[in-house]
Amino acid sequence: MKPLLEIRDISLSYHTIEGETPALSHISFQLMPGEFLAVVGPSGCGKSTLLNLICGLTEPEEGQILMNGTSPAPGDSRIGYMLQKDHLLEWRSIYQNVLLGLEIRGEKTADKLTCVEEMLHTYGLGKFRNARPSQLSGGMRQRAALIRTLALKPELLLLDEPFSALDYQTRLNVSDDIGRILKEEHKPAILVTHDISEAISMADRVIVLTRRPASVARIVPICFSIENRTPFNSRSAPEFKNYFNLIWKELQSYDADFSCPKKISPKDPT
């Protein structure tokens, strides 16, 4: 099977009047069709910069990024980008919000409108199609933002800490919802997060970055001995603690600034 995405030895520095600031250094990895990757690393190491490179908003100074053999360009329709905030427009209903991307691209086809209707009902927003964003909970708003992104039929989804603004309980529920939705839609994704537990529970592999200039410290394959793997169930898997300690220790070696729910210790990750 050929990889969907290839990151080949990319490097990037920021240039200002004061000088050069290296951000990423010789990063390489692949994403396979249907795979979910999570990226963790010290605060400010360049995780979001990596997503900007993948979607074509920034070009690497060295190396190459290929998606199905071609380099992504700004606004590449093959890639959906879900940010930290939902950016729903208050003056539009939920239904109008989820159609916004299709309107901008002129793609309000019968097929895609039918798909939107199905997703609204499947993911619990059918009764709220005429509501305003302020009338929805944080979790429901994030589901609406995800439907808006999936309506464009992207081949790859980038998630830049999309749950960080939610409280802990809502965050657990929404990450479980979105993880399940992406599996049902067979949508490959790359998640950037500071939360080790979130990365382990959702991903097929976790990429651990060093401090800036970031390079790949290690890639951890995640495999659980449970039958019904969901993000929530994964946290109770017997292997979860070992993965948590492994990644925790790797990040600690770089003086990482990452979040752990309820300020748990590495001996008590759940």
C-alpha positions in Angstrom: 0.0 0.0 0.0 1.3 3.4 -1.0 1.4 6.2 1.6 -1.1 9.0 1.3 1.3 11.6 2.7 5.1 11.6 2.6 7.2 14.1 4.7 10.7 13.9 3.3 13.5 15.5 5.4 11.9 18.9 5.8 13.5 21.8 7.5 12.3 25.4 8.1 13.7 28.5 9.8 12.0 31.9 10.5 13.9 34.9 9.3 13.6 38.4 10.9 15.7 41.5 11.1 17.2 40.1 14.3 18.3 36.9 12.6 17.3 33.3 11.9 15.3 31.1 14.2 15.3 27.4 13.2 11.9 25.8 13.7 11.9 22.3 12.2 15.0 20.2 11.4 15.0 17.2 9.0 11.6 15.8 9.8 10.5 12.6 7.9 7.5 10.4 8.3 4.6 8.9 6.3 0.9 8.7 6.7 -0.9 5.6 5.3 -4.5 5.7 4.0 -7.0 5.5 6.9 -4.3 6.1 9.5 -4.6 8.5 12.4 -1.3 10.1 13.6 -0.9 12.3 16.7 2.0 14.7 17.1 3.2 15.7 20.6 6.2 17.8 21.7 7.4 20.7 23.8 5.4 23.9 23.7 6.6 26.1 20.8 8.6 23.3 19.1 6.7 23.8 15.8 3.8 21.4 15.8 1.4 23.9 14.3 4.1 25.0 11.8 4.3 21.4 10.7 0.5 21.4 9.9 0.9 24.7 8.0 3.6 23.1 5.9 1.5 20.0 5.2 -1.5 22.0 4.0 0.6 24.3 1.8 0.3 27.5 3.7 4.1 27.5 4.2 6.8 26.0 2.1 9.8 24.1 3.6 13.3 25.5 3.0 14.6 22.0 2.6 12.9 18.7 1.9 9.6 17.8 0.2 6.0 17.1 1.1 4.0 14.9 -1.2 0.3 13.9 -1.0 -0.4 11.2 -3.5 2.7 12.2 -5.4 2.1 16.0 -5.6 3.0 18.9 -3.3 0.0 20.5 -1.5 -0.8 24.1 -2.5 -2.5 26.9 -0.4 -6.2 26.1 -0.3 -5.6 22.5 -1.5 -9.1 20.9 -1.7 -7.6 17.6 -0.7 -6.9 18.8 2.8 -9.3 19.8 5.6 -8.0 21.9 8.5 -9.8 22.0 11.9 -8.5 24.7 14.2 -8.5 25.2 18.0 -11.6 27.4 17.8 -14.7 26.4 15.9 -15.1 29.8 14.1 -18.9 29.4 13.7 -20.6 32.5 12.6 -23.3 33.7 15.1 -25.4 35.3 12.5 -25.8 32.0 10.6 -27.7 29.0 11.7 -25.9 25.7 12.3 -27.1 24.4 8.9 -25.8 27.6 7.2 -22.5 27.3 9.1 -21.8 23.8 8.0 -22.6 24.8 4.3 -20.1 27.8 4.4 -17.2 25.9 2.9 -19.3 24.5 0.1 -20.7 28.0 -0.6 -17.2 29.5 -0.8 -16.1 26.8 -3.2 -19.3 26.8 -5.2 -19.8 23.1 -4.5 -23.4 23.0 -3.1 -24.2 20.0 -5.2 -27.2 17.7 -4.5 -24.8 14.9 -3.5 -22.9 17.0 -1.0 -26.1 18.6 0.5 -27.5 15.1 1.0 -24.2 14.1 2.7 -24.5 17.1 5.1 -28.1 16.2 6.0 -27.0 12.7 6.8 -24.1 13.8 9.0 -26.3 16.3 10.9 -28.7 13.6 11.9 -26.1 10.8 12.4 -24.0 13.0 14.7 -26.8 14.5 16.8 -27.3 17.9 15.3 -30.4 17.4 13.1 -32.7 19.0 15.7 -30.4 22.0 16.0 -30.0 22.8 12.3 -31.8 26.2 12.8 -30.1 27.0 16.1 -27.5 29.7 16.5 -24.0 28.7 17.7 -24.4 30.4 21.0 -27.3 28.0 21.7 -25.1 24.9 21.5 -22.6 23.4 23.9 -18.9 23.5 23.2 -19.0 19.9 22.2 -21.9 20.3 19.8 -20.1 23.4 18.2 -17.0 21.3 17.6 -19.1 18.6 15.9 -20.7 21.3 13.7 -17.2 22.5 12.8 -16.1 18.9 11.9 -19.2 18.4 9.7 -18.4 21.7 7.9 -14.9 20.4 7.2 -16.0 16.9 6.2 -18.7 18.3 3.9 -15.8 19.3 1.6 -14.8 15.7 1.2 -11.1 16.2 2.1 -8.7 13.2 1.6 -6.8 14.2 4.8 -7.9 16.0 7.9 -5.5 18.2 10.0 -6.5 18.8 13.6 -4.7 21.6 15.5 -5.6 21.1 19.2 -9.4 21.2 18.4 -10.4 20.2 22.0 -8.1 22.5 23.9 -10.8 25.1 24.7 -13.2 22.5 26.2 -13.5 21.5 29.9 -12.1 18.1 30.8 -15.3 16.1 30.7 -16.5 17.7 27.5 -13.1 17.1 26.0 -13.3 13.4 26.7 -16.7 13.1 25.2 -15.9 15.2 22.1 -12.6 13.4 21.4 -14.5 10.1 21.6 -17.2 11.5 19.2 -14.7 12.8 16.7 -12.5 9.7 16.9 -15.5 7.6 16.1 -16.7 9.8 13.3 -13.3 9.8 11.6 -13.2 6.0 11.8 -16.7 5.7 10.4 -15.8 8.1 7.6 -12.5 6.2 7.0 -10.8 9.6 7.1 -7.0 9.8 7.7 -6.0 12.5 10.1 -3.1 14.2 11.9 -3.7 15.6 15.4 -1.5 18.1 17.1 -2.0 18.0 20.9 -0.3 18.8 24.2 -2.3 16.0 25.9 -0.4 12.7 26.0 -3.5 10.7 27.0 -5.5 12.2 24.1 -2.7 11.4 21.6 -2.5 7.7 22.8 -6.2 7.2 23.0 -6.9 8.5 19.5 -3.9 7.6 17.3 -2.5 4.6 15.5 1.0 6.1 15.9 2.3 9.0 18.1 5.1 11.1 16.7 7.2 12.7 19.5 9.1 15.9 18.6 12.1 17.3 20.3 12.3 21.0 21.4 13.0 23.6 18.7 14.3 23.2 16.2 12.0 20.1 16.2 13.1 16.8 14.9 11.5 13.4 15.3 12.6 11.9 18.7 10.7 8.7 18.1 7.5 7.3 16.6 5.4 5.1 18.9 3.0 2.6 17.3 -0.1 2.2 19.4 -1.7 -1.2 19.7 -4.3 -2.2 22.3 -5.6 -5.7 23.2 -9.3 -4.6 23.3 -11.9 -5.5 20.8 -13.9 -2.3 20.6 -11.3 0.4 20.4 -12.6 3.9 20.9 -10.7 6.9 22.4 -12.6 6.5 25.7 -12.2 2.7 25.9 -8.5 3.0 25.0 -7.8 4.8 28.3 -8.7 1.7 30.2 -6.6 -0.7 28.1 -3.8 -2.5 30.0 -1.2 -1.1 27.6 -2.3 2.5 28.0 -0.1 3.2 31.1 3.1 1.9 29.4 2.6 4.1 26.4 1.9 7.0 28.6 5.1 6.5 30.7 7.2 6.0 27.6 6.0 9.2 25.9 6.0 11.2 29.3 9.7 10.3 29.9 10.6 11.2 26.3 9.0 14.6 26.7 10.5 15.2 30.1 13.9 14.8 28.7 13.2 18.0 26.6 11.7 19.9 29.5 8.3 19.7 27.8 5.4 21.9 28.6 2.4 19.7 28.0 -1.0 19.3 29.7 -2.1 16.3 31.7 -5.7 16.1 32.9 -6.1 16.9 36.6 -2.3 17.3 36.9 -1.8 13.5 37.2 1.5 11.9 37.8 3.2 9.6 35.3 2.3 6.7 37.6 -1.4 7.5 37.3 -2.3 8.4 33.7 -6.0 7.6 33.9 
